[in-house]
Amino acid sequence: MKKEIPSLFADNDCFFCGRDNQAGLKLNFYWDEERGEASTEYVPPRHFSGHGSILHGGIQMGLLDEIMG
């Protein structure tokens, strides 16, 4: 069963997970104890992609960085 991982940042201003960052992604992260894995779900807005549906590499790497952290 997945459980939400609480944010470790008191200022809530992180670009990826901060609720108070107006330009941020406001992601929620989850931990699945049975599978031993962390996850998040994200559907990017069109302005973060190009050539139709390719998500910008900087956003991809940031998502990986956050979920691995």
mmCIF file of the N, C-alpha and C atoms, coordinates in Angstrom:
data_MODEL
# 
_entry.id   MODEL 
# 
loop_
_atom_site.group_PDB 
_atom_site.id 
_atom_site.type_symbol 
_atom_site.label_atom_id 
_atom_site.label_alt_id 
_atom_site.label_comp_id 
_atom_site.label_asym_id 
_atom_site.label_entity_id 
_atom_site.label_seq_id 
_atom_site.pdbx_PDB_ins_code 
_atom_site.Cartn_x 
_atom_site.Cartn_y 
_atom_site.Cartn_z 
_atom_site.occupancy 
_atom_site.B_iso_or_equiv 
_atom_site.pdbx_formal_charge 
_atom_site.auth_seq_id 
_atom_site.auth_comp_id 
_atom_site.auth_asym_id 
_atom_site.auth_atom_id 
_atom_site.pdbx_PDB_model_num 
ATOM 1   N N  . MET A 1 1  ? 0.839  -1.180 0.000   1.00 0.00 ? 1  MET A N  1 
ATOM 2   C CA . MET A 1 1  ? 0.000  0.000  0.000   1.00 0.00 ? 1  MET A CA 1 
ATOM 3   C C  . MET A 1 1  ? 0.887  1.248  0.000   1.00 0.00 ? 1  MET A C  1 
ATOM 4   N N  . LYS A 1 2  ? 0.530  2.219  -0.795  1.00 0.00 ? 2  LYS A N  1 
ATOM 5   C CA . LYS A 1 2  ? 1.290  3.458  -0.885  1.00 0.00 ? 2  LYS A CA 1 
ATOM 6   C C  . LYS A 1 2  ? 0.917  4.407  0.239   1.00 0.00 ? 2  LYS A C  1 
ATOM 7   N N  . LYS A 1 3  ? 1.946  5.050  0.795   1.00 0.00 ? 3  LYS A N  1 
ATOM 8   C CA . LYS A 1 3  ? 1.739  6.099  1.790   1.00 0.00 ? 3  LYS A CA 1 
ATOM 9   C C  . LYS A 1 3  ? 2.460  7.347  1.321   1.00 0.00 ? 3  LYS A C  1 
ATOM 10  N N  . GLU A 1 4  ? 1.827  8.492  1.499   1.00 0.00 ? 4  GLU A N  1 
ATOM 11  C CA . GLU A 1 4  ? 2.456  9.751  1.089   1.00 0.00 ? 4  GLU A CA 1 
ATOM 12  C C  . GLU A 1 4  ? 3.676  10.040 1.956   1.00 0.00 ? 4  GLU A C  1 
ATOM 13  N N  . ILE A 1 5  ? 4.747  10.485 1.319   1.00 0.00 ? 5  ILE A N  1 
ATOM 14  C CA . ILE A 1 5  ? 5.961  10.879 2.013   1.00 0.00 ? 5  ILE A CA 1 
ATOM 15  C C  . ILE A 1 5  ? 5.835  12.369 2.341   1.00 0.00 ? 5  ILE A C  1 
ATOM 16  N N  . PRO A 1 6  ? 5.868  12.745 3.608   1.00 0.00 ? 6  PRO A N  1 
ATOM 17  C CA . PRO A 1 6  ? 5.739  14.168 3.944   1.00 0.00 ? 6  PRO A CA 1 
ATOM 18  C C  . PRO A 1 6  ? 6.971  14.954 3.490   1.00 0.00 ? 6  PRO A C  1 
ATOM 19  N N  . SER A 1 7  ? 6.748  16.205 3.146   1.00 0.00 ? 7  SER A N  1 
ATOM 20  C CA . SER A 1 7  ? 7.838  17.084 2.729   1.00 0.00 ? 7  SER A CA 1 
ATOM 21  C C  . SER A 1 7  ? 8.774  17.354 3.900   1.00 0.00 ? 7  SER A C  1 
ATOM 22  N N  . LEU A 1 8  ? 10.062 17.407 3.600   1.00 0.00 ? 8  LEU A N  1 
ATOM 23  C CA . LEU A 1 8  ? 11.062 17.698 4.623   1.00 0.00 ? 8  LEU A CA 1 
ATOM 24  C C  . LEU A 1 8  ? 11.418 19.180 4.671   1.00 0.00 ? 8  LEU A C  1 
ATOM 25  N N  . PHE A 1 9  ? 10.815 19.972 3.801   1.00 0.00 ? 9  PHE A N  1 
ATOM 26  C CA . PHE A 1 9  ? 11.170 21.377 3.680   1.00 0.00 ? 9  PHE A CA 1 
ATOM 27  C C  . PHE A 1 9  ? 10.099 22.269 4.293   1.00 0.00 ? 9  PHE A C  1 
ATOM 28  N N  . ALA A 1 10 ? 10.451 22.906 5.391   1.00 0.00 ? 10 ALA A N  1 
ATOM 29  C CA . ALA A 1 10 ? 9.484  23.728 6.134   1.00 0.00 ? 10 ALA A CA 1 
ATOM 30  C C  . ALA A 1 10 ? 9.002  24.943 5.349   1.00 0.00 ? 10 ALA A C  1 
ATOM 31  N N  . ASP A 1 11 ? 9.846  25.472 4.441   1.00 0.00 ? 11 ASP A N  1 
ATOM 32  C CA . ASP A 1 11 ? 9.452  26.700 3.738   1.00 0.00 ? 11 ASP A CA 1 
ATOM 33  C C  . ASP A 1 11 ? 8.479  26.440 2.590   1.00 0.00 ? 11 ASP A C  1 
ATOM 34  N N  . ASN A 1 12 ? 8.266  25.176 2.201   1.00 0.00 ? 12 ASN A N  1 
ATOM 35  C CA . ASN A 1 12 ? 7.299  24.820 1.159   1.00 0.00 ? 12 ASN A CA 1 
ATOM 36  C C  . ASN A 1 12 ? 7.554  25.544 -0.158  1.00 0.00 ? 12 ASN A C  1 
ATOM 37  N N  . ASP A 1 13 ? 8.807  25.844 -0.467  1.00 0.00 ? 13 ASP A N  1 
ATOM 38  C CA . ASP A 1 13 ? 9.123  26.619 -1.666  1.00 0.00 ? 13 ASP A CA 1 
ATOM 39  C C  . ASP A 1 13 ? 9.896  25.816 -2.715  1.00 0.00 ? 13 ASP A C  1 
ATOM 40  N N  . CYS A 1 14 ? 10.052 24.514 -2.502  1.00 0.00 ? 14 CYS A N  1 
ATOM 41  C CA . CYS A 1 14 ? 10.764 23.668 -3.457  1.00 0.00 ? 14 CYS A CA 1 
ATOM 42  C C  . CYS A 1 14 ? 10.067 23.725 -4.824  1.00 0.00 ? 14 CYS A C  1 
ATOM 43  N N  . PHE A 1 15 ? 10.833 23.796 -5.906  1.00 0.00 ? 15 PHE A N  1 
ATOM 44  C CA . PHE A 1 15 ? 10.243 23.842 -7.251  1.00 0.00 ? 15 PHE A CA 1 
ATOM 45  C C  . PHE A 1 15 ? 9.415  22.594 -7.540  1.00 0.00 ? 15 PHE A C  1 
ATOM 46  N N  . PHE A 1 16 ? 9.865  21.442 -7.084  1.00 0.00 ? 16 PHE A N  1 
ATOM 47  C CA . PHE A 1 16 ? 9.170  20.204 -7.410  1.00 0.00 ? 16 PHE A CA 1 
ATOM 48  C C  . PHE A 1 16 ? 8.053  19.846 -6.431  1.00 0.00 ? 16 PHE A C  1 
ATOM 49  N N  . CYS A 1 17 ? 8.281  20.007 -5.132  1.00 0.00 ? 17 CYS A N  1 
ATOM 50  C CA . CYS A 1 17 ? 7.275  19.553 -4.167  1.00 0.00 ? 17 CYS A CA 1 
ATOM 51  C C  . CYS A 1 17 ? 6.638  20.660 -3.333  1.00 0.00 ? 17 CYS A C  1 
ATOM 52  N N  . GLY A 1 18 ? 7.138  21.867 -3.415  1.00 0.00 ? 18 GLY A N  1 
ATOM 53  C CA . GLY A 1 18 ? 6.627  22.946 -2.574  1.00 0.00 ? 18 GLY A CA 1 
ATOM 54  C C  . GLY A 1 18 ? 5.226  23.404 -2.940  1.00 0.00 ? 18 GLY A C  1 
ATOM 55  N N  . ARG A 1 19 ? 4.371  23.437 -1.957  1.00 0.00 ? 19 ARG A N  1 
ATOM 56  C CA . ARG A 1 19 ? 2.977  23.888 -2.161  1.00 0.00 ? 19 ARG A CA 1 
ATOM 57  C C  . ARG A 1 19 ? 2.880  25.402 -2.365  1.00 0.00 ? 19 ARG A C  1 
ATOM 58  N N  . ASP A 1 20 ? 3.881  26.152 -1.857  1.00 0.00 ? 20 ASP A N  1 
ATOM 59  C CA . ASP A 1 20 ? 3.820  27.605 -1.939  1.00 0.00 ? 20 ASP A CA 1 
ATOM 60  C C  . ASP A 1 20 ? 4.590  28.190 -3.126  1.00 0.00 ? 20 ASP A C  1 
ATOM 61  N N  . ASN A 1 21 ? 5.228  27.359 -3.913  1.00 0.00 ? 21 ASN A N  1 
ATOM 62  C CA . ASN A 1 21 ? 5.973  27.844 -5.081  1.00 0.00 ? 21 ASN A CA 1 
ATOM 63  C C  . ASN A 1 21 ? 4.999  27.997 -6.247  1.00 0.00 ? 21 ASN A C  1 
ATOM 64  N N  . GLN A 1 22 ? 4.713  29.237 -6.610  1.00 0.00 ? 22 GLN A N  1 
ATOM 65  C CA . GLN A 1 22 ? 3.723  29.518 -7.660  1.00 0.00 ? 22 GLN A CA 1 
ATOM 66  C C  . GLN A 1 22 ? 4.085  28.891 -9.006  1.00 0.00 ? 22 GLN A C  1 
ATOM 67  N N  . ALA A 1 23 ? 5.380  28.819 -9.316  1.00 0.00 ? 23 ALA A N  1 
ATOM 68  C CA . ALA A 1 23 ? 5.816  28.249 -10.595 1.00 0.00 ? 23 ALA A CA 1 
ATOM 69  C C  . ALA A 1 23 ? 6.120  26.760 -10.495 1.00 0.00 ? 23 ALA A C  1 
ATOM 70  N N  . GLY A 1 24 ? 6.027  26.200 -9.286  1.00 0.00 ? 24 GLY A N  1 
ATOM 71  C CA . GLY A 1 24 ? 6.430  24.820 -9.041  1.00 0.00 ? 24 GLY A CA 1 
ATOM 72  C C  . GLY A 1 24 ? 5.445  23.771 -9.533  1.00 0.00 ? 24 GLY A C  1 
ATOM 73  N N  . LEU A 1 25 ? 5.876  22.514 -9.426  1.00 0.00 ? 25 LEU A N  1 
ATOM 74  C CA . LEU A 1 25 ? 5.089  21.376 -9.902  1.00 0.00 ? 25 LEU A CA 1 
ATOM 75  C C  . LEU A 1 25 ? 4.151  20.814 -8.844  1.00 0.00 ? 25 LEU A C  1 
ATOM 76  N N  . LYS A 1 26 ? 4.400  21.118 -7.576  1.00 0.00 ? 26 LYS A N  1 
ATOM 77  C CA . LYS A 1 26 ? 3.543  20.702 -6.458  1.00 0.00 ? 26 LYS A CA 1 
ATOM 78  C C  . LYS A 1 26 ? 3.313  19.188 -6.425  1.00 0.00 ? 26 LYS A C  1 
ATOM 79  N N  . LEU A 1 27 ? 4.397  18.437 -6.576  1.00 0.00 ? 27 LEU A N  1 
ATOM 80  C CA . LEU A 1 27 ? 4.310  16.977 -6.615  1.00 0.00 ? 27 LEU A CA 1 
ATOM 81  C C  . LEU A 1 27 ? 4.079  16.381 -5.234  1.00 0.00 ? 27 LEU A C  1 
ATOM 82  N N  . ASN A 1 28 ? 3.393  15.262 -5.210  1.00 0.00 ? 28 ASN A N  1 
ATOM 83  C CA . ASN A 1 28 ? 3.273  14.423 -4.023  1.00 0.00 ? 28 ASN A CA 1 
ATOM 84  C C  . ASN A 1 28 ? 4.101  13.175 -4.286  1.00 0.00 ? 28 ASN A C  1 
ATOM 85  N N  . PHE A 1 29 ? 4.822  12.722 -3.275  1.00 0.00 ? 29 PHE A N  1 
ATOM 86  C CA . PHE A 1 29 ? 5.640  11.525 -3.391  1.00 0.00 ? 29 PHE A CA 1 
ATOM 87  C C  . PHE A 1 29 ? 5.076  10.450 -2.475  1.00 0.00 ? 29 PHE A C  1 
ATOM 88  N N  . TYR A 1 30 ? 5.207  9.199  -2.915  1.00 0.00 ? 30 TYR A N  1 
ATOM 89  C CA . TYR A 1 30 ? 4.630  8.074  -2.191  1.00 0.00 ? 30 TYR A CA 1 
ATOM 90  C C  . TYR A 1 30 ? 5.653  6.964  -2.014  1.00 0.00 ? 30 TYR A C  1 
ATOM 91  N N  . TRP A 1 31 ? 5.516  6.218  -0.909  1.00 0.00 ? 31 TRP A N  1 
ATOM 92  C CA . TRP A 1 31 ? 6.365  5.065  -0.638  1.00 0.00 ? 31 TRP A CA 1 
ATOM 93  C C  . TRP A 1 31 ? 5.477  3.832  -0.564  1.00 0.00 ? 31 TRP A C  1 
ATOM 94  N N  . ASP A 1 32 ? 5.844  2.804  -1.340  1.00 0.00 ? 32 ASP A N  1 
ATOM 95  C CA . ASP A 1 32 ? 5.139  1.525  -1.336  1.00 0.00 ? 32 ASP A CA 1 
ATOM 96  C C  . ASP A 1 32 ? 6.009  0.533  -0.571  1.00 0.00 ? 32 ASP A C  1 
ATOM 97  N N  . GLU A 1 33 ? 5.612  0.235  0.648   1.00 0.00 ? 33 GLU A N  1 
ATOM 98  C CA . GLU A 1 33 ? 6.390  -0.640 1.526   1.00 0.00 ? 33 GLU A CA 1 
ATOM 99  C C  . GLU A 1 33 ? 6.539  -2.041 0.925   1.00 0.00 ? 33 GLU A C  1 
ATOM 100 N N  . GLU A 1 34 ? 5.477  -2.594 0.375   1.00 0.00 ? 34 GLU A N  1 
ATOM 101 C CA . GLU A 1 34 ? 5.516  -3.952 -0.180  1.00 0.00 ? 34 GLU A CA 1 
ATOM 102 C C  . GLU A 1 34 ? 6.494  -4.076 -1.344  1.00 0.00 ? 34 GLU A C  1 
ATOM 103 N N  . ARG A 1 35 ? 6.514  -3.070 -2.196  1.00 0.00 ? 35 ARG A N  1 
ATOM 104 C CA . ARG A 1 35 ? 7.379  -3.106 -3.376  1.00 0.00 ? 35 ARG A CA 1 
ATOM 105 C C  . ARG A 1 35 ? 8.745  -2.480 -3.135  1.00 0.00 ? 35 ARG A C  1 
ATOM 106 N N  . GLY A 1 36 ? 8.864  -1.732 -2.046  1.00 0.00 ? 36 GLY A N  1 
ATOM 107 C CA . GLY A 1 36 ? 10.128 -1.067 -1.736  1.00 0.00 ? 36 GLY A CA 1 
ATOM 108 C C  . GLY A 1 36 ? 10.483 -0.001 -2.759  1.00 0.00 ? 36 GLY A C  1 
ATOM 109 N N  . GLU A 1 37 ? 9.465  0.796  -3.155  1.00 0.00 ? 37 GLU A N  1 
ATOM 110 C CA . GLU A 1 37 ? 9.738  1.814  -4.162  1.00 0.00 ? 37 GLU A CA 1 
ATOM 111 C C  . GLU A 1 37 ? 8.995  3.117  -3.885  1.00 0.00 ? 37 GLU A C  1 
ATOM 112 N N  . ALA A 1 38 ? 9.635  4.186  -4.317  1.00 0.00 ? 38 ALA A N  1 
ATOM 113 C CA . ALA A 1 38 ? 9.039  5.522  -4.236  1.00 0.00 ? 38 ALA A CA 1 
ATOM 114 C C  . ALA A 1 38 ? 8.451  5.861  -5.590  1.00 0.00 ? 38 ALA A C  1 
ATOM 115 N N  . SER A 1 39 ? 7.407  6.704  -5.582  1.00 0.00 ? 39 SER A N  1 
ATOM 116 C CA . SER A 1 39 ? 6.784  7.090  -6.851  1.00 0.00 ? 39 SER A CA 1 
ATOM 117 C C  . SER A 1 39 ? 6.137  8.459  -6.743  1.00 0.00 ? 39 SER A C  1 
ATOM 118 N N  . THR A 1 40 ? 5.841  9.007  -7.904  1.00 0.00 ? 40 THR A N  1 
ATOM 119 C CA . THR A 1 40 ? 5.055  10.224 -8.030  1.00 0.00 ? 40 THR A CA 1 
ATOM 120 C C  . THR A 1 40 ? 4.345  10.139 -9.375  1.00 0.00 ? 40 THR A C  1 
ATOM 121 N N  . GLU A 1 41 ? 3.369  10.969 -9.582  1.00 0.00 ? 41 GLU A N  1 
ATOM 122 C CA . GLU A 1 41 ? 2.682  11.044 -10.872 1.00 0.00 ? 41 GLU A CA 1 
ATOM 123 C C  . GLU A 1 41 ? 2.703  12.489 -11.330 1.00 0.00 ? 41 GLU A C  1 
ATOM 124 N N  . TYR A 1 42 ? 2.973  12.676 -12.607 1.00 0.00 ? 42 TYR A N  1 
ATOM 125 C CA . TYR A 1 42 ? 3.083  14.025 -13.139 1.00 0.00 ? 42 TYR A CA 1 
ATOM 126 C C  . TYR A 1 42 ? 2.689  14.045 -14.610 1.00 0.00 ? 42 TYR A C  1 
ATOM 127 N N  . VAL A 1 43 ? 1.789  14.922 -14.955 1.00 0.00 ? 43 VAL A N  1 
ATOM 128 C CA . VAL A 1 43 ? 1.418  15.164 -16.351 1.00 0.00 ? 43 VAL A CA 1 
ATOM 129 C C  . VAL A 1 43 ? 1.844  16.601 -16.654 1.00 0.00 ? 43 VAL A C  1 
ATOM 130 N N  . PRO A 1 44 ? 2.873  16.761 -17.483 1.00 0.00 ? 44 PRO A N  1 
ATOM 131 C CA . PRO A 1 44 ? 3.423  18.103 -17.707 1.00 0.00 ? 44 PRO A CA 1 
ATOM 132 C C  . PRO A 1 44 ? 2.516  18.982 -18.564 1.00 0.00 ? 44 PRO A C  1 
ATOM 133 N N  . PRO A 1 45 ? 2.517  20.283 -18.277 1.00 0.00 ? 45 PRO A N  1 
ATOM 134 C CA . PRO A 1 45 ? 1.820  21.203 -19.151 1.00 0.00 ? 45 PRO A CA 1 
ATOM 135 C C  . PRO A 1 45 ? 2.576  21.317 -20.479 1.00 0.00 ? 45 PRO A C  1 
ATOM 136 N N  . ARG A 1 46 ? 1.910  21.717 -21.496 1.00 0.00 ? 46 ARG A N  1 
ATOM 137 C CA . ARG A 1 46 ? 2.493  21.785 -22.837 1.00 0.00 ? 46 ARG A CA 1 
ATOM 138 C C  . ARG A 1 46 ? 3.755  22.649 -22.891 1.00 0.00 ? 46 ARG A C  1 
ATOM 139 N N  . HIS A 1 47 ? 3.827  23.715 -22.108 1.00 0.00 ? 47 HIS A N  1 
ATOM 140 C CA . HIS A 1 47 ? 4.984  24.609 -22.194 1.00 0.00 ? 47 HIS A CA 1 
ATOM 141 C C  . HIS A 1 47 ? 6.275  23.988 -21.649 1.00 0.00 ? 47 HIS A C  1 
ATOM 142 N N  . PHE A 1 48 ? 6.217  22.800 -21.028 1.00 0.00 ? 48 PHE A N  1 
ATOM 143 C CA . PHE A 1 48 ? 7.420  22.093 -20.594 1.00 0.00 ? 48 PHE A CA 1 
ATOM 144 C C  . PHE A 1 48 ? 7.894  21.076 -21.624 1.00 0.00 ? 48 PHE A C  1 
ATOM 145 N N  . SER A 1 49 ? 7.244  21.028 -22.762 1.00 0.00 ? 49 SER A N  1 
ATOM 146 C CA . SER A 1 49 ? 7.627  20.055 -23.782 1.00 0.00 ? 49 SER A CA 1 
ATOM 147 C C  . SER A 1 49 ? 7.809  20.739 -25.131 1.00 0.00 ? 49 SER A C  1 
ATOM 148 N N  . GLY A 1 50 ? 8.379  20.008 -26.038 1.00 0.00 ? 50 GLY A N  1 
ATOM 149 C CA . GLY A 1 50 ? 8.577  20.509 -27.390 1.00 0.00 ? 50 GLY A CA 1 
ATOM 150 C C  . GLY A 1 50 ? 8.403  19.379 -28.379 1.00 0.00 ? 50 GLY A C  1 
ATOM 151 N N  . HIS A 1 51 ? 8.368  19.708 -29.622 1.00 0.00 ? 51 HIS A N  1 
ATOM 152 C CA . HIS A 1 51 ? 8.200  18.708 -30.675 1.00 0.00 ? 51 HIS A CA 1 
ATOM 153 C C  . HIS A 1 51 ? 6.984  17.829 -30.413 1.00 0.00 ? 51 HIS A C  1 
ATOM 154 N N  . GLY A 1 52 ? 5.940  18.404 -29.885 1.00 0.00 ? 52 GLY A N  1 
ATOM 155 C CA . GLY A 1 52 ? 4.707  17.660 -29.650 1.00 0.00 ? 52 GLY A CA 1 
ATOM 156 C C  . GLY A 1 52 ? 4.569  17.104 -28.250 1.00 0.00 ? 52 GLY A C  1 
ATOM 157 N N  . SER A 1 53 ? 5.398  16.115 -27.910 1.00 0.00 ? 53 SER A N  1 
ATOM 158 C CA . SER A 1 53 ? 5.187  15.462 -26.616 1.00 0.00 ? 53 SER A CA 1 
ATOM 159 C C  . SER A 1 53 ? 6.484  15.083 -25.892 1.00 0.00 ? 53 SER A C  1 
ATOM 160 N N  . ILE A 1 54 ? 7.601  15.694 -26.242 1.00 0.00 ? 54 ILE A N  1 
ATOM 161 C CA . ILE A 1 54 ? 8.866  15.365 -25.595 1.00 0.00 ? 54 ILE A CA 1 
ATOM 162 C C  . ILE A 1 54 ? 9.079  16.299 -24.407 1.00 0.00 ? 54 ILE A C  1 
ATOM 163 N N  . LEU A 1 55 ? 9.114  15.707 -23.214 1.00 0.00 ? 55 LEU A N  1 
ATOM 164 C CA . LEU A 1 55 ? 9.314  16.495 -21.996 1.00 0.00 ? 55 LEU A CA 1 
ATOM 165 C C  . LEU A 1 55 ? 10.755 16.985 -21.939 1.00 0.00 ? 55 LEU A C  1 
ATOM 166 N N  . HIS A 1 56 ? 10.953 18.249 -21.612 1.00 0.00 ? 56 HIS A N  1 
ATOM 167 C CA . HIS A 1 56 ? 12.286 18.845 -21.529 1.00 0.00 ? 56 HIS A CA 1 
ATOM 168 C C  . HIS A 1 56 ? 13.173 18.018 -20.602 1.00 0.00 ? 56 HIS A C  1 
ATOM 169 N N  . GLY A 1 57 ? 14.412 17.765 -21.017 1.00 0.00 ? 57 GLY A N  1 
ATOM 170 C CA . GLY A 1 57 ? 15.340 16.932 -20.260 1.00 0.00 ? 57 GLY A CA 1 
ATOM 171 C C  . GLY A 1 57 ? 15.641 17.454 -18.870 1.00 0.00 ? 57 GLY A C  1 
ATOM 172 N N  . GLY A 1 58 ? 15.651 18.770 -18.694 1.00 0.00 ? 58 GLY A N  1 
ATOM 173 C CA . GLY A 1 58 ? 15.899 19.334 -17.368 1.00 0.00 ? 58 GLY A CA 1 
ATOM 174 C C  . GLY A 1 58 ? 14.795 18.966 -16.392 1.00 0.00 ? 58 GLY A C  1 
ATOM 175 N N  . ILE A 1 59 ? 13.566 18.951 -16.854 1.00 0.00 ? 59 ILE A N  1 
ATOM 176 C CA . ILE A 1 59 ? 12.442 18.547 -16.010 1.00 0.00 ? 59 ILE A CA 1 
ATOM 177 C C  . ILE A 1 59 ? 12.533 17.049 -15.719 1.00 0.00 ? 59 ILE A C  1 
ATOM 178 N N  . GLN A 1 60 ? 12.892 16.251 -16.730 1.00 0.00 ? 60 GLN A N  1 
ATOM 179 C CA . GLN A 1 60 ? 13.048 14.803 -16.523 1.00 0.00 ? 60 GLN A CA 1 
ATOM 180 C C  . GLN A 1 60 ? 14.090 14.510 -15.449 1.00 0.00 ? 60 GLN A C  1 
ATOM 181 N N  . MET A 1 61 ? 15.238 15.153 -15.549 1.00 0.00 ? 61 MET A N  1 
ATOM 182 C CA . MET A 1 61 ? 16.312 14.914 -14.585 1.00 0.00 ? 61 MET A CA 1 
ATOM 183 C C  . MET A 1 61 ? 15.939 15.408 -13.189 1.00 0.00 ? 61 MET A C  1 
ATOM 184 N N  . GLY A 1 62 ? 15.222 16.526 -13.130 1.00 0.00 ? 62 GLY A N  1 
ATOM 185 C CA . GLY A 1 62 ? 14.771 17.034 -11.835 1.00 0.00 ? 62 GLY A CA 1 
ATOM 186 C C  . GLY A 1 62 ? 13.800 16.070 -11.173 1.00 0.00 ? 62 GLY A C  1 
ATOM 187 N N  . LEU A 1 63 ? 12.900 15.477 -11.962 1.00 0.00 ? 63 LEU A N  1 
ATOM 188 C CA . LEU A 1 63 ? 11.964 14.483 -11.419 1.00 0.00 ? 63 LEU A CA 1 
ATOM 189 C C  . LEU A 1 63 ? 12.729 13.283 -10.860 1.00 0.00 ? 63 LEU A C  1 
ATOM 190 N N  . LEU A 1 64 ? 13.712 12.816 -11.604 1.00 0.00 ? 64 LEU A N  1 
ATOM 191 C CA . LEU A 1 64 ? 14.531 11.694 -11.124 1.00 0.00 ? 64 LEU A CA 1 
ATOM 192 C C  . LEU A 1 64 ? 15.289 12.061 -9.853  1.00 0.00 ? 64 LEU A C  1 
ATOM 193 N N  . ASP A 1 65 ? 15.848 13.246 -9.824  1.00 0.00 ? 65 ASP A N  1 
ATOM 194 C CA . ASP A 1 65 ? 16.590 13.710 -8.654  1.00 0.00 ? 65 ASP A CA 1 
ATOM 195 C C  . ASP A 1 65 ? 15.682 13.742 -7.419  1.00 0.00 ? 65 ASP A C  1 
ATOM 196 N N  . GLU A 1 66 ? 14.487 14.253 -7.572  1.00 0.00 ? 66 GLU A N  1 
ATOM 197 C CA . GLU A 1 66 ? 13.561 14.374 -6.449  1.00 0.00 ? 66 GLU A CA 1 
ATOM 198 C C  . GLU A 1 66 ? 13.109 13.005 -5.954  1.00 0.00 ? 66 GLU A C  1 
ATOM 199 N N  . ILE A 1 67 ? 12.749 12.117 -6.853  1.00 0.00 ? 67 ILE A N  1 
ATOM 200 C CA . ILE A 1 67 ? 12.220 10.817 -6.448  1.00 0.00 ? 67 ILE A CA 1 
ATOM 201 C C  . ILE A 1 67 ? 13.319 9.944  -5.833  1.00 0.00 ? 67 ILE A C  1 
ATOM 202 N N  . MET A 1 68 ? 14.560 10.136 -6.278  1.00 0.00 ? 68 MET A N  1 
ATOM 203 C CA . MET A 1 68 ? 15.669 9.367  -5.715  1.00 0.00 ? 68 MET A CA 1 
ATOM 204 C C  . MET A 1 68 ? 16.088 9.906  -4.349  1.00 0.00 ? 68 MET A C  1 
ATOM 205 N N  . GLY A 1 69 ? 15.779 11.187 -4.107  1.00 0.00 ? 69 GLY A N  1 
ATOM 206 C CA . GLY A 1 69 ? 16.172 11.807 -2.837  1.00 0.00 ? 69 GLY A CA 1 
ATOM 207 C C  . GLY A 1 69 ? 15.368 11.290 -1.707  1.00 0.00 ? 69 GLY A C  1 
# 
